[in-house]
Amino acid sequence: MLKRYRIQFPQTDVGELSQDEVYFYLLNGQGEKTKIRLHEYERIYRIPGLYEQVVYDRLKCQSPSTVTDVLKYTLSQSDQRLNELRVLDLGAGNGMAGEELKKHGVSRLIGVDIIPEAREATERDRPGIYDAYYVMDLCALTSDEREEITSWSPECLISVAALGFGDIPAQAFLEAFNLIAQHGWVSFNIKETFLDRTDESGFSTLIRELIFSKYLDLYHLQRYRHRYSLEGEPLYYFALGGKKTAHVPAPFIESLQLPD
Ligand SMILES: C[S@@+](CC[C@H](N)C(=O)[O-])C[C@H]1O[C@@H](n2cnc3c(N)ncnc32)[C@H](O)[C@@H]1O
C-alpha cells in the first residue's frame, strides 16, 4: 500500500503556464510546503507513490489503459497476438504503462527512460514488470547502447504521456521507431494540437508527416481525455496505433528540419 501525501494545487490561475511548467505543492504537515513542477520527474519519482497520487488519483490520467487498448485494437486487425510481442516502452517512467500492458501479457517488455530515478522507482514500486530497463538518452545513443536494445529484437514501440512538451524530442522518437523491427507495431499518445497544422513545433511536424508517410500504416486513431489540468479542465489527446512499414531514412528526417 503506497503512502498518501498532502497535496495542494495552486489557488492562483495557472492557466497561463504551459503544460510542462505547471506545479503543485507538497505539504509536510508542519505548515511547510514544497513547490514541485509536474515535469520534475526526478524529484517526484524519488517519493514513492507521489506520481500515482497526483497524476492518476487527482488528475485522473487514463493514458496507460487507453494506449494499451488502442494497441490491442490495432493488433486485432491482424494475425499478430499481443502475448507474442516484444515491446519497447519509450519514456517508461516509473512503469505505469508497462504495468498496464503486462496485465494483458506480452512476450518481453523493455523499458527506456532518460533519468535513473525512473528506473529506481520502477524497481522499487513495480519490480519484475520489465525484462530489462535501460537509462539511456535516445538522442545520443552509443553503438553499444543501440546494440543492447536491438539484442531484444523489439517488434513493438509504445510511448505513453512522454512525447513532446519538453519530454521526448522528435529525434529520440524516430530513433526508437527505427530500433523496432521493420514491420513492427506502434502505439502512443499525443496532445490533440499536435495534429493541428497551426502547431509548427518539431514534434507536431514529425507526427503529422509520419502518420501520412509511407513508413507507417495508420490502423487506429482515438481522441480521448488524457487527464484533467490542474484547473480541472479536460486535456484531450489522440492515441494512435499502427504498423511500421519501413525504417525512416535519414533524408526523410533531414527534410523535417527538426530543431536540435
Ligand atoms: C509523463 S512521464 C510518463 C511515464 C510513463 N510512460 C507513464 O505513462 O506514466 C514522461 C517520461 O519520459 C521520460 N523522458 C523524457 N525525455 C526522455 C528522453 N529523451 N528519452 C527517454 N525518456 C525521456 C521522462 O524522464 C519521464 O519519465
The ligand as an SDF file (V2000), in Angstrom:
LIG
                    3D

 27 29  0  0  0  0  0  0  0  0999 V2000
    4.9950   11.7990  -18.0450 C   0  0  0  0  0  0  0  0  0  0  0  0
    6.2640   10.6060  -17.8560 S   0  0  0  0  0  0  0  0  0  0  0  0
    5.4180    9.2100  -18.4630 C   0  0  0  0  0  0  0  0  0  0  0  0
    5.8710    7.9590  -17.8010 C   0  0  0  0  0  0  0  0  0  0  0  0
    5.0920    6.6950  -18.1450 C   0  0  0  0  0  0  0  0  0  0  0  0
    5.1490    6.3920  -19.5740 N   0  0  0  0  0  0  0  0  0  0  0  0
    3.6470    6.7780  -17.6980 C   0  0  0  0  0  0  0  0  0  0  0  0
    2.7580    6.5820  -18.5280 O   0  0  0  0  0  0  0  0  0  0  0  0
    3.3950    7.0240  -16.5240 O   0  0  0  0  0  0  0  0  0  0  0  0
    7.4190   11.0000  -19.1690 C   0  0  0  0  0  0  0  0  0  0  0  0
    8.7370   10.2200  -19.0680 C   0  0  0  0  0  0  0  0  0  0  0  0
    9.5270   10.4750  -20.2400 O   0  0  0  0  0  0  0  0  0  0  0  0
   10.8950   10.4940  -19.8460 C   0  0  0  0  0  0  0  0  0  0  0  0
   11.7220   11.1580  -20.8420 N   0  0  0  0  0  0  0  0  0  0  0  0
   11.8170   12.4790  -21.1080 C   0  0  0  0  0  0  0  0  0  0  0  0
   12.7220   12.7060  -22.0840 N   0  0  0  0  0  0  0  0  0  0  0  0
   13.2080   11.4890  -22.4550 C   0  0  0  0  0  0  0  0  0  0  0  0
   14.1710   11.0350  -23.4350 C   0  0  0  0  0  0  0  0  0  0  0  0
   14.8270   11.9090  -24.2360 N   0  0  0  0  0  0  0  0  0  0  0  0
   14.4220    9.7130  -23.5460 N   0  0  0  0  0  0  0  0  0  0  0  0
   13.7570    8.8270  -22.7400 C   0  0  0  0  0  0  0  0  0  0  0  0
   12.8370    9.1880  -21.8000 N   0  0  0  0  0  0  0  0  0  0  0  0
   12.5700   10.5010  -21.6650 C   0  0  0  0  0  0  0  0  0  0  0  0
   10.8530   11.2200  -18.5070 C   0  0  0  0  0  0  0  0  0  0  0  0
   12.0330   11.0070  -17.7600 O   0  0  0  0  0  0  0  0  0  0  0  0
    9.6010   10.6240  -17.8740 C   0  0  0  0  0  0  0  0  0  0  0  0
    9.8920    9.5060  -17.0830 O   0  0  0  0  0  0  0  0  0  0  0  0
  1  2  1  0
  2  3  1  0
  2 10  1  0
  3  4  1  0
  4  5  1  0
  5  6  1  0
  5  7  1  0
  7  8  2  0
  7  9  1  0
 10 11  1  0
 11 12  1  0
 11 26  1  0
 12 13  1  0
 13 14  1  0
 13 24  1  0
 14 15  1  0
 14 23  1  0
 15 16  2  0
 16 17  1  0
 17 18  1  0
 17 23  2  0
 18 19  1  0
 18 20  2  0
 20 21  1  0
 21 22  2  0
 22 23  1  0
 24 25  1  0
 24 26  1  0
 26 27  1  0
M  CHG  2   2   1   9  -1
M  END
$$$$
